[in-house]
């Protein structure tokens, strides 16, 4: 993993499940955000908002086919601040 390269906040116009099942066009708008900095090595904190999503893109040292593995750690409760730690 070289770095977190891109970060977007998505506002859904349609249900997310509908988009992922049927690739509905114009299902969301995307607002470009500056990539968050690492809080500790290989760990990033993202500010989340209700009814919105965050899409992130990592730069990898080589081309990868498929989905790399990752873990989301989010405390229970009303806080909308989550950490992404890559194993």
TIVO-2410 file (N, C-alpha, C; in nm, 3 decimals):
# residues 87
REC num residu      c1      c2      c3 atome chaine
REC   1      X   0.086  -0.116   0.000     N      A
REC   1      X   0.000   0.000   0.000    CA      A
REC   1      X   0.090   0.123   0.000     C      A
REC   2      X   0.076   0.205  -0.102     N      A
REC   2      X   0.159   0.325  -0.107    CA      A
REC   2      X   0.092   0.441  -0.034     C      A
REC   3      X  -0.031   0.472  -0.074     N      A
REC   3      X  -0.101   0.584  -0.009    CA      A
REC   3      X  -0.248   0.584  -0.045     C      A
REC   4      X  -0.324   0.659   0.033     N      A
REC   4      X  -0.464   0.683   0.001    CA      A
REC   4      X  -0.463   0.794  -0.103     C      A
REC   5      X  -0.511   0.765  -0.223     N      A
REC   5      X  -0.495   0.856  -0.337    CA      A
REC   5      X  -0.615   0.949  -0.358     C      A
REC   6      X  -0.738   0.896  -0.347     N      A
REC   6      X  -0.858   0.976  -0.374    CA      A
REC   6      X  -0.962   0.952  -0.266     C      A
REC   7      X  -1.044   1.056  -0.244     N      A
REC   7      X  -1.152   1.046  -0.147    CA      A
REC   7      X  -1.270   1.129  -0.198     C      A
REC   8      X  -1.389   1.069  -0.196     N      A
REC   8      X  -1.511   1.136  -0.242    CA      A
REC   8      X  -1.622   1.117  -0.140     C      A
REC   9      X  -1.707   1.219  -0.126     N      A
REC   9      X  -1.829   1.206  -0.047    CA      A
REC   9      X  -1.943   1.187  -0.147     C      A
REC  10      X  -2.020   1.080  -0.129     N      A
REC  10      X  -2.130   1.049  -0.219    CA      A
REC  10      X  -2.263   1.086  -0.155     C      A
REC  11      X  -2.347   1.151  -0.232     N      A
REC  11      X  -2.485   1.180  -0.190    CA      A
REC  11      X  -2.575   1.096  -0.280     C      A
REC  12      X  -2.647   1.004  -0.219     N      A
REC  12      X  -2.730   0.911  -0.295    CA      A
REC  12      X  -2.861   0.974  -0.338     C      A
REC  13      X  -2.896   0.959  -0.465     N      A
REC  13      X  -3.026   1.000  -0.518    CA      A
REC  13      X  -3.121   0.881  -0.523     C      A
REC  14      X  -3.064   0.761  -0.526     N      A
REC  14      X  -3.138   0.636  -0.531    CA      A
REC  14      X  -3.085   0.548  -0.418     C      A
REC  15      X  -3.153   0.442  -0.380     N      A
REC  15      X  -3.100   0.352  -0.278    CA      A
REC  15      X  -2.967   0.289  -0.325     C      A
REC  16      X  -2.865   0.289  -0.240     N      A
REC  16      X  -2.736   0.231  -0.279    CA      A
REC  16      X  -2.747   0.087  -0.330     C      A
REC  17      X  -2.830   0.007  -0.266     N      A
REC  17      X  -2.845  -0.133  -0.308    CA      A
REC  17      X  -2.891  -0.141  -0.453     C      A
REC  18      X  -2.980  -0.051  -0.492     N      A
REC  18      X  -3.029  -0.048  -0.630    CA      A
REC  18      X  -2.913  -0.020  -0.726     C      A
REC  19      X  -2.828   0.073  -0.690     N      A
REC  19      X  -2.712   0.105  -0.776    CA      A
REC  19      X  -2.621  -0.017  -0.792     C      A
REC  20      X  -2.586  -0.084  -0.682     N      A
REC  20      X  -2.492  -0.195  -0.689    CA      A
REC  20      X  -2.552  -0.318  -0.756     C      A
REC  21      X  -2.682  -0.335  -0.750     N      A
REC  21      X  -2.745  -0.449  -0.817    CA      A
REC  21      X  -2.770  -0.425  -0.966     C      A
REC  22      X  -2.804  -0.301  -1.002     N      A
REC  22      X  -2.848  -0.274  -1.139    CA      A
REC  22      X  -2.767  -0.165  -1.211     C      A
REC  23      X  -2.666  -0.107  -1.146     N      A
REC  23      X  -2.584  -0.001  -1.208    CA      A
REC  23      X  -2.671   0.112  -1.264     C      A
REC  24      X  -2.765   0.160  -1.183     N      A
REC  24      X  -2.856   0.266  -1.223    CA      A
REC  24      X  -2.776   0.394  -1.251     C      A
REC  25      X  -2.790   0.453  -1.370     N      A
REC  25      X  -2.717   0.577  -1.398    CA      A
REC  25      X  -2.767   0.693  -1.312     C      A
REC  26      X  -2.680   0.786  -1.284     N      A
REC  26      X  -2.714   0.908  -1.209    CA      A
REC  26      X  -2.774   0.877  -1.072     C      A
REC  27      X  -2.725   0.772  -1.007     N      A
REC  27      X  -2.778   0.730  -0.877    CA      A
REC  27      X  -2.720   0.811  -0.761     C      A
REC  28      X  -2.610   0.884  -0.787     N      A
REC  28      X  -2.546   0.962  -0.681    CA      A
REC  28      X  -2.469   1.079  -0.740     C      A
REC  29      X  -2.435   1.174  -0.655     N      A
REC  29      X  -2.341   1.279  -0.692    CA      A
REC  29      X  -2.217   1.258  -0.606     C      A
REC  30      X  -2.103   1.297  -0.660     N      A
REC  30      X  -1.976   1.278  -0.589    CA      A
REC  30      X  -1.906   1.412  -0.573     C      A
REC  31      X  -1.866   1.441  -0.450     N      A
REC  31      X  -1.791   1.563  -0.419    CA      A
REC  31      X  -1.649   1.521  -0.382     C      A
REC  32      X  -1.551   1.573  -0.456     N      A
REC  32      X  -1.411   1.540  -0.430    CA      A
REC  32      X  -1.366   1.599  -0.297     C      A
REC  33      X  -1.300   1.518  -0.215     N      A
REC  33      X  -1.246   1.564  -0.087    CA      A
REC  33      X  -1.095   1.544  -0.088     C      A
REC  34      X  -1.022   1.623  -0.010     N      A
REC  34      X  -0.878   1.596  -0.002    CA      A
REC  34      X  -0.857   1.463   0.071     C      A
REC  35      X  -0.762   1.380   0.024     N      A
REC  35      X  -0.739   1.253   0.093    CA      A
REC  35      X  -0.697   1.278   0.238     C      A
REC  36      X  -0.754   1.204   0.333     N      A
REC  36      X  -0.713   1.222   0.473    CA      A
REC  36      X  -0.570   1.173   0.493     C      A
REC  37      X  -0.502   1.233   0.588     N      A
REC  37      X  -0.366   1.191   0.621    CA      A
REC  37      X  -0.371   1.070   0.714     C      A
REC  38      X  -0.264   0.995   0.715     N      A
REC  38      X  -0.255   0.881   0.805    CA      A
REC  38      X  -0.244   0.931   0.948     C      A
REC  39      X  -0.330   0.883   1.038     N      A
REC  39      X  -0.321   0.921   1.179    CA      A
REC  39      X  -0.208   0.844   1.247     C      A
REC  40      X  -0.192   0.719   1.210     N      A
REC  40      X  -0.078   0.635   1.246    CA      A
REC  40      X  -0.047   0.554   1.121     C      A
REC  41      X   0.067   0.488   1.113     N      A
REC  41      X   0.096   0.414   0.990    CA      A
REC  41      X  -0.015   0.317   0.952     C      A
REC  42      X  -0.059   0.328   0.826     N      A
REC  42      X  -0.164   0.242   0.768    CA      A
REC  42      X  -0.299   0.258   0.837     C      A
REC  43      X  -0.327   0.376   0.892     N      A
REC  43      X  -0.456   0.403   0.954    CA      A
REC  43      X  -0.500   0.545   0.918     C      A
REC  44      X  -0.624   0.558   0.871     N      A
REC  44      X  -0.680   0.687   0.830    CA      A
REC  44      X  -0.811   0.709   0.903     C      A
REC  45      X  -0.841   0.834   0.938     N      A
REC  45      X  -0.969   0.869   0.999    CA      A
REC  45      X  -1.050   0.949   0.899     C      A
REC  46      X  -1.177   0.915   0.889     N      A
REC  46      X  -1.267   0.982   0.796    CA      A
REC  46      X  -1.387   1.037   0.871     C      A
REC  47      X  -1.427   1.159   0.839     N      A
REC  47      X  -1.549   1.217   0.895    CA      A
REC  47      X  -1.667   1.168   0.811     C      A
REC  48      X  -1.761   1.105   0.877     N      A
REC  48      X  -1.878   1.053   0.807    CA      A
REC  48      X  -2.000   1.137   0.838     C      A
REC  49      X  -2.094   1.139   0.746     N      A
REC  49      X  -2.218   1.214   0.765    CA      A
REC  49      X  -2.335   1.119   0.740     C      A
REC  50      X  -2.442   1.140   0.814     N      A
REC  50      X  -2.561   1.058   0.797    CA      A
REC  50      X  -2.614   1.073   0.654     C      A
REC  51      X  -2.660   0.965   0.595     N      A
REC  51      X  -2.721   0.962   0.462    CA      A
REC  51      X  -2.622   0.994   0.350     C      A
REC  52      X  -2.492   0.986   0.379     N      A
REC  52      X  -2.390   1.005   0.276    CA      A
REC  52      X  -2.291   0.891   0.288     C      A
REC  53      X  -2.211   0.872   0.185     N      A
REC  53      X  -2.110   0.767   0.186    CA      A
REC  53      X  -1.975   0.830   0.152     C      A
REC  54      X  -1.871   0.758   0.182     N      A
REC  54      X  -1.736   0.801   0.144    CA      A
REC  54      X  -1.676   0.691   0.058     C      A
REC  55      X  -1.622   0.729  -0.058     N      A
REC  55      X  -1.553   0.635  -0.147    CA      A
REC  55      X  -1.406   0.673  -0.147     C      A
REC  56      X  -1.320   0.573  -0.126     N      A
REC  56      X  -1.176   0.600  -0.121    CA      A
REC  56      X  -1.102   0.509  -0.218     C      A
REC  57      X  -0.990   0.557  -0.270     N      A
REC  57      X  -0.907   0.481  -0.363    CA      A
REC  57      X  -0.764   0.481  -0.312     C      A
REC  58      X  -0.706   0.362  -0.301     N      A
REC  58      X  -0.568   0.349  -0.258    CA      A
REC  58      X  -0.477   0.321  -0.377     C      A
REC  59      X  -0.355   0.373  -0.370     N      A
REC  59      X  -0.252   0.341  -0.468    CA      A
REC  59      X  -0.179   0.219  -0.416     C      A
REC  60      X  -0.175   0.113  -0.496     N      A
REC  60      X  -0.109  -0.011  -0.458    CA      A
REC  60      X   0.023  -0.023  -0.533     C      A
REC  61      X   0.119  -0.097  -0.479     N      A
REC  61      X   0.249  -0.110  -0.545    CA      A
REC  61      X   0.244  -0.189  -0.676     C      A
REC  62      X   0.137  -0.266  -0.698     N      A
REC  62      X   0.121  -0.340  -0.822    CA      A
REC  62      X  -0.026  -0.348  -0.857     C      A
REC  63      X  -0.055  -0.380  -0.981     N      A
REC  63      X  -0.194  -0.391  -1.024    CA      A
REC  63      X  -0.258  -0.512  -0.957     C      A
REC  64      X  -0.383  -0.496  -0.912     N      A
REC  64      X  -0.453  -0.602  -0.841    CA      A
REC  64      X  -0.586  -0.627  -0.912     C      A
REC  65      X  -0.619  -0.754  -0.930     N      A
REC  65      X  -0.749  -0.792  -0.983    CA      A
REC  65      X  -0.833  -0.841  -0.867     C      A
REC  66      X  -0.955  -0.791  -0.855     N      A
REC  66      X  -1.042  -0.831  -0.745    CA      A
REC  66      X  -1.045  -0.725  -0.637     C      A
REC  67      X  -1.083  -0.765  -0.517     N      A
REC  67      X  -1.100  -0.672  -0.406    CA      A
REC  67      X  -0.998  -0.703  -0.297     C      A
REC  68      X  -0.911  -0.607  -0.264     N      A
REC  68      X  -0.818  -0.631  -0.152    CA      A
REC  68      X  -0.895  -0.636  -0.020     C      A
REC  69      X  -0.838  -0.700   0.078     N      A
REC  69      X  -0.901  -0.715   0.209    CA      A
REC  69      X  -0.872  -0.595   0.297     C      A
REC  70      X  -0.971  -0.552   0.373     N      A
REC  70      X  -0.951  -0.443   0.469    CA      A
REC  70      X  -1.047  -0.460   0.584     C      A
REC  71      X  -1.019  -0.387   0.692     N      A
REC  71      X  -1.101  -0.393   0.813    CA      A
REC  71      X  -1.146  -0.252   0.849     C      A
REC  72      X  -1.275  -0.234   0.875     N      A
REC  72      X  -1.327  -0.108   0.925    CA      A
REC  72      X  -1.352  -0.123   1.074     C      A
REC  73      X  -1.296  -0.032   1.152     N      A
REC  73      X  -1.319  -0.032   1.296    CA      A
REC  73      X  -1.399   0.092   1.330     C      A
REC  74      X  -1.520   0.072   1.381     N      A
REC  74      X  -1.607   0.184   1.412    CA      A
REC  74      X  -1.669   0.161   1.550     C      A
REC  75      X  -1.653   0.257   1.641     N      A
REC  75      X  -1.713   0.240   1.773    CA      A
REC  75      X  -1.865   0.246   1.765     C      A
REC  76      X  -1.930   0.173   1.853     N      A
REC  76      X  -2.076   0.178   1.859    CA      A
REC  76      X  -2.119   0.311   1.917     C      A
REC  77      X  -2.239   0.355   1.885     N      A
REC  77      X  -2.290   0.480   1.941    CA      A
REC  77      X  -2.314   0.583   1.834     C      A
REC  78      X  -2.332   0.706   1.878     N      A
REC  78      X  -2.371   0.814   1.789    CA      A
REC  78      X  -2.258   0.886   1.721     C      A
REC  79      X  -2.133   0.844   1.737     N      A
REC  79      X  -2.023   0.914   1.671    CA      A
REC  79      X  -2.014   0.870   1.526     C      A
REC  80      X  -1.997   0.965   1.437     N      A
REC  80      X  -1.982   0.934   1.296    CA      A
REC  80      X  -1.839   0.961   1.251     C      A
REC  81      X  -1.745   0.911   1.327     N      A
REC  81      X  -1.604   0.921   1.291    CA      A
REC  81      X  -1.550   0.779   1.294     C      A
REC  82      X  -1.508   0.730   1.179     N      A
REC  82      X  -1.461   0.593   1.168    CA      A
REC  82      X  -1.315   0.591   1.126     C      A
REC  83      X  -1.249   0.484   1.159     N      A
REC  83      X  -1.111   0.463   1.120    CA      A
REC  83      X  -1.103   0.347   1.024     C      A
REC  84      X  -1.013   0.357   0.932     N      A
REC  84      X  -0.987   0.250   0.836    CA      A
REC  84      X  -0.845   0.204   0.861     C      A
REC  85      X  -0.831   0.078   0.895     N      A
REC  85      X  -0.698   0.020   0.918    CA      A
REC  85      X  -0.682  -0.096   0.822     C      A
REC  86      X  -0.573  -0.094   0.746     N      A
REC  86      X  -0.550  -0.200   0.650    CA      A
REC  86      X  -0.459  -0.305   0.709     C      A
REC  87      X  -0.501  -0.430   0.701     N      A
REC  87      X  -0.421  -0.542   0.753    CA      A
REC  87      X  -0.326  -0.594   0.649     C      A
***
